[in-house]
Amino acid sequence: MSFVTTKDGVDIFYEDWGSGQPIVFHHGWPLSSEDWDTQMLFFLQRGYRVIAMDRRGHGRSTQVSEGHDMDHYAADAAAVVEHLNLRNCIHIGHSTEDGEAARYVAQHGHGRASKLVLVASVPPIIVKTPSNPGGLDITVFDGLRQALAANRAQFFRDMPSGPFYGFNRPENKPIEGVIDNWWRQGMMGSAKAHYEGIKAFSETDQTEDLNAIQVPTLVLAGDDDQIVPYKDGAELQAKLLKKSTLKIYPSYAHGMLTTHADILNADIFEFIRN
């Protein structure tokens, strides 16, 4: 297995396949690099070099006690990119850790990043604040913390069985393998990392990150996303980014990269090859 050690002594696991223009994948909470298997194989077969890492406290990376915040997440990504000396790099993020991808590109990506793709993304900020009155109330995130602390294993079964993939909609048949894989990835990580990560992804204001990004950015979201409402996420991102392309998919849920991989992979491919 491949690891890079960060400046503060954390071993970050990464996968690195193929050759060609590099694509770096940033996974969502509370998962791992393996959530990108379908995309990595798709782009590998089209001549790209594909890299995905496990965030600190997630997957096979060190279950460290500290550093579960957006600055450390972005710095960890930078450590992998610099270790592999990646240039002309495309970054693709999903869900809560689009924040990691956005902060990396904004603060570390100059001269290395060429394009960015944000899928079902949280930034600029998801929690309700005086400057973000359309956000979700803090009690939503308090509830996530409470459920995780009370019974993480059951919580990590309920989330993918219900709103994450839209399997709580009568028209969507649950896919047991997908649910099992979400649970498996989540339970690989640290409960402390997952608990503290909720604050990181919900309360970090990334307006300045989005304003600072200079590279072309594709913003994708589903209009039936029950995790990250697209009007307070994707639509605001498209306004704040300097070079954005926005696409909203009718009836798609938060986990659309898995349930509709064929469509999203093709759309991302079209964007990054032009």
C-alpha positions as CSV (number, residue, x, y, z in Angstrom):
1,M,0.0,0.0,0.0
2,S,1.1,3.6,-0.7
3,F,1.3,6.3,1.9
4,V,2.7,9.8,2.2
5,T,3.5,11.3,5.6
6,T,2.4,14.8,6.3
7,K,4.3,17.5,8.1
8,D,2.4,16.7,11.3
9,G,3.2,13.0,11.1
10,V,-0.1,11.6,9.6
11,D,0.2,8.8,7.1
12,I,-2.2,9.4,4.2
13,F,-3.1,6.4,2.1
14,Y,-3.5,6.9,-1.6
15,E,-4.2,4.9,-4.8
16,D,-2.3,5.9,-8.0
17,W,-3.1,4.1,-11.2
18,G,-2.1,4.6,-14.8
19,S,-0.4,7.4,-16.7
20,G,-1.4,10.6,-18.6
21,Q,-3.0,13.7,-17.3
22,P,-3.7,13.2,-13.6
23,I,-7.1,13.3,-11.9
24,V,-7.3,13.6,-8.1
25,F,-10.5,12.4,-6.4
26,H,-11.6,13.8,-3.0
27,H,-14.1,11.5,-1.3
28,G,-17.1,12.6,0.9
29,W,-17.8,12.0,4.6
30,P,-17.5,9.4,6.1
31,L,-16.2,7.3,3.2
32,S,-12.8,6.6,1.6
33,S,-11.0,6.6,-1.7
34,E,-12.9,3.4,-2.6
35,D,-16.1,5.4,-3.1
36,W,-14.4,6.5,-6.4
37,D,-13.8,3.0,-7.8
38,T,-16.2,3.4,-10.7
39,Q,-14.9,6.8,-11.7
40,M,-11.3,5.7,-11.4
41,L,-11.7,2.7,-13.6
42,F,-13.7,4.8,-16.2
43,F,-11.1,7.5,-16.5
44,L,-8.2,5.0,-16.3
45,Q,-9.6,3.3,-19.4
46,R,-9.6,6.6,-21.2
47,G,-5.9,7.3,-20.7
48,Y,-5.9,9.3,-17.5
49,R,-3.7,8.8,-14.4
50,V,-6.1,8.5,-11.5
51,I,-5.3,9.2,-7.8
52,A,-7.5,9.0,-4.8
53,M,-6.6,9.4,-1.1
54,D,-8.2,8.5,2.2
55,R,-8.7,11.6,4.3
56,R,-7.0,11.6,7.7
57,G,-9.1,9.5,10.1
58,H,-10.9,7.8,7.2
59,G,-10.2,4.5,5.4
60,R,-6.6,3.3,5.7
61,S,-5.1,6.7,6.7
62,T,-3.9,7.2,10.3
63,Q,-6.7,7.5,12.8
64,V,-5.2,10.6,14.3
65,S,-6.9,12.5,17.1
66,E,-6.3,16.0,15.7
67,G,-6.5,18.0,12.6
68,H,-10.1,17.3,11.4
69,D,-10.7,20.6,9.7
70,M,-10.6,22.0,6.2
71,D,-7.1,23.5,6.4
72,H,-5.6,20.1,7.4
73,Y,-7.7,18.2,4.8
74,A,-6.4,20.6,2.0
75,A,-2.8,20.4,3.3
76,D,-3.0,16.6,3.3
77,A,-4.2,16.6,-0.3
78,A,-1.3,19.0,-1.1
79,A,1.1,16.5,0.5
80,V,0.0,13.8,-1.9
81,V,0.0,16.0,-4.9
82,E,3.5,17.3,-4.1
83,H,4.8,13.8,-3.3
84,L,3.7,12.6,-6.7
85,N,4.7,15.9,-8.4
86,L,1.4,16.2,-10.2
87,R,1.0,19.0,-12.7
88,N,-1.9,20.0,-15.0
89,C,-4.1,18.2,-12.5
90,I,-7.9,17.9,-12.5
91,H,-9.5,17.7,-9.1
92,I,-12.9,16.1,-8.6
93,G,-14.8,16.2,-5.3
94,H,-18.0,14.9,-4.0
95,S,-20.3,16.1,-1.2
96,T,-18.8,17.4,2.1
97,E,-15.3,17.2,0.8
98,D,-15.8,19.3,-2.2
99,G,-14.7,21.8,0.5
100,E,-11.4,20.0,0.6
101,A,-11.0,20.1,-3.1
102,A,-12.1,23.8,-3.3
103,R,-9.7,24.8,-0.5
104,Y,-6.8,22.8,-2.1
105,V,-7.3,24.5,-5.5
106,A,-7.7,27.9,-3.9
107,Q,-4.8,27.8,-1.6
108,H,-2.4,25.1,-2.9
109,G,-3.3,24.5,-6.5
110,H,-1.5,27.5,-8.3
111,G,0.6,26.1,-11.1
112,R,-0.6,22.5,-10.5
113,A,-4.4,22.5,-10.9
114,S,-6.0,22.9,-14.3
115,K,-9.7,22.2,-13.7
116,L,-12.1,21.4,-10.9
117,V,-15.3,19.4,-10.7
118,L,-17.7,19.8,-7.7
119,V,-20.5,17.2,-7.3
120,A,-23.4,17.6,-4.8
121,S,-21.2,20.1,-3.1
122,V,-21.4,21.8,0.3
123,P,-19.5,25.1,-0.2
124,P,-19.8,28.0,0.3
125,I,-21.5,27.1,3.7
126,I,-24.4,24.8,4.5
127,V,-25.4,25.8,8.0
128,K,-27.8,28.7,8.5
129,T,-26.0,32.0,9.5
130,P,-27.0,35.6,9.3
131,S,-25.2,35.8,6.0
132,N,-26.6,32.5,4.8
133,P,-30.3,32.6,5.8
134,G,-31.1,29.8,3.4
135,G,-28.9,27.2,5.1
136,L,-29.8,24.3,7.3
137,D,-30.3,24.9,11.0
138,I,-27.5,23.9,13.3
139,T,-29.9,21.4,14.9
140,V,-29.6,19.3,11.8
141,F,-25.9,18.8,12.4
142,D,-26.4,18.4,16.1
143,G,-28.7,15.5,15.2
144,L,-26.0,13.9,13.0
145,R,-23.5,14.1,15.9
146,Q,-26.1,12.7,18.3
147,A,-26.9,9.8,16.0
148,L,-23.2,9.0,15.4
149,A,-22.3,9.1,19.1
150,A,-25.3,6.9,20.1
151,N,-24.9,4.1,17.5
152,R,-22.5,4.8,14.7
153,A,-23.0,1.4,13.1
154,Q,-26.8,1.8,12.9
155,F,-26.5,5.5,11.7
156,F,-24.2,4.3,8.9
157,R,-26.8,1.8,7.9
158,D,-29.7,4.3,8.0
159,M,-28.0,7.0,6.0
160,P,-27.3,5.1,2.7
161,S,-30.6,3.1,3.1
162,G,-32.5,6.3,3.1
163,P,-31.7,9.9,1.9
164,F,-28.1,9.6,0.7
165,Y,-29.0,7.7,-2.5
166,G,-32.7,8.5,-2.5
167,F,-33.6,5.0,-1.5
168,N,-36.4,6.4,0.7
169,R,-38.2,7.4,-2.4
170,P,-40.8,4.8,-3.5
171,E,-39.6,5.0,-7.1
172,N,-36.0,4.1,-6.2
173,K,-35.2,0.5,-5.5
174,P,-32.5,0.1,-2.8
175,I,-29.3,-1.5,-4.0
176,E,-28.1,-3.7,-1.1
177,G,-24.5,-3.8,-2.3
178,V,-24.3,0.0,-2.4
179,I,-25.7,0.2,1.1
180,D,-23.3,-2.4,2.4
181,N,-20.3,-0.7,0.7
182,W,-21.2,2.7,2.3
183,W,-21.4,1.1,5.7
184,R,-18.2,-0.8,5.2
185,Q,-16.2,2.3,4.2
186,G,-17.7,4.4,7.0
187,M,-16.9,1.8,9.7
188,M,-13.2,1.6,8.5
189,G,-12.7,5.2,9.8
190,S,-12.4,6.8,13.2
191,A,-15.5,7.8,15.1
192,K,-13.7,10.9,16.4
193,A,-12.7,11.9,12.8
194,H,-16.3,11.5,11.7
195,Y,-17.7,13.4,14.7
196,E,-15.4,16.3,14.3
197,G,-15.7,16.3,10.5
198,I,-19.4,17.3,10.8
199,K,-18.3,20.7,12.2
200,A,-15.6,21.0,9.5
201,F,-18.0,20.5,6.6
202,S,-21.0,22.3,8.0
203,E,-19.6,25.4,9.6
204,T,-16.6,26.3,7.4
205,D,-17.4,29.3,5.3
206,Q,-15.6,28.8,1.9
207,T,-16.9,31.9,0.1
208,E,-13.3,33.2,-0.2
209,D,-12.1,29.9,-1.5
210,L,-14.7,29.9,-4.3
211,N,-13.9,33.5,-5.1
212,A,-10.2,32.7,-5.3
213,I,-10.4,29.8,-7.7
214,Q,-9.2,30.7,-11.2
215,V,-9.6,27.4,-13.1
216,P,-12.7,26.3,-15.0
217,T,-15.1,24.5,-12.7
218,L,-18.0,22.2,-13.4
219,V,-20.7,22.2,-10.8
220,L,-23.1,19.3,-10.7
221,A,-26.1,18.6,-8.4
222,G,-29.4,16.8,-8.3
223,D,-32.6,18.6,-7.6
224,D,-33.7,15.8,-5.2
225,D,-30.6,16.0,-3.1
226,Q,-31.9,15.5,0.5
227,I,-28.4,15.9,2.0
228,V,-27.1,19.2,0.4
229,P,-29.9,21.4,-1.0
230,Y,-28.7,22.5,-4.4
231,K,-30.1,26.0,-4.2
232,D,-27.9,26.8,-1.2
233,G,-25.0,24.8,-2.7
234,A,-24.5,24.4,-6.4
235,E,-26.4,27.5,-7.5
236,L,-24.4,29.7,-5.1
237,Q,-21.1,28.1,-6.1
238,A,-21.8,28.9,-9.8
239,K,-22.3,32.5,-8.9
240,L,-19.2,32.8,-6.8
241,L,-16.8,30.9,-9.1
242,K,-15.2,33.0,-11.9
243,K,-15.3,30.2,-14.6
244,S,-18.2,27.9,-13.8
245,T,-20.5,25.6,-15.7
246,L,-23.6,24.5,-13.8
247,K,-25.8,21.4,-14.5
248,I,-28.7,20.3,-12.3
249,Y,-30.1,16.8,-12.8
250,P,-33.9,16.3,-12.4
251,S,-34.8,13.8,-9.6
252,Y,-31.2,12.8,-8.9
253,A,-30.2,12.3,-5.2
254,H,-27.0,13.1,-3.4
255,G,-25.2,9.8,-4.2
256,M,-25.8,10.2,-7.9
257,L,-22.2,9.5,-8.8
258,T,-23.0,5.9,-7.8
259,T,-26.6,5.5,-8.9
260,H,-26.1,7.3,-12.2
261,A,-22.4,6.8,-12.8
262,D,-22.8,6.3,-16.5
263,I,-24.4,9.7,-17.0
264,L,-22.2,11.7,-14.7
265,N,-19.0,10.1,-15.9
266,A,-19.8,11.0,-19.4
267,D,-20.6,14.6,-18.5
268,I,-17.4,15.0,-16.5
269,F,-15.4,13.4,-19.3
270,E,-16.8,15.9,-21.8
271,F,-15.9,18.8,-19.5
272,I,-12.3,17.7,-18.7
273,R,-11.3,16.7,-22.2
274,N,-12.3,20.1,-23.8
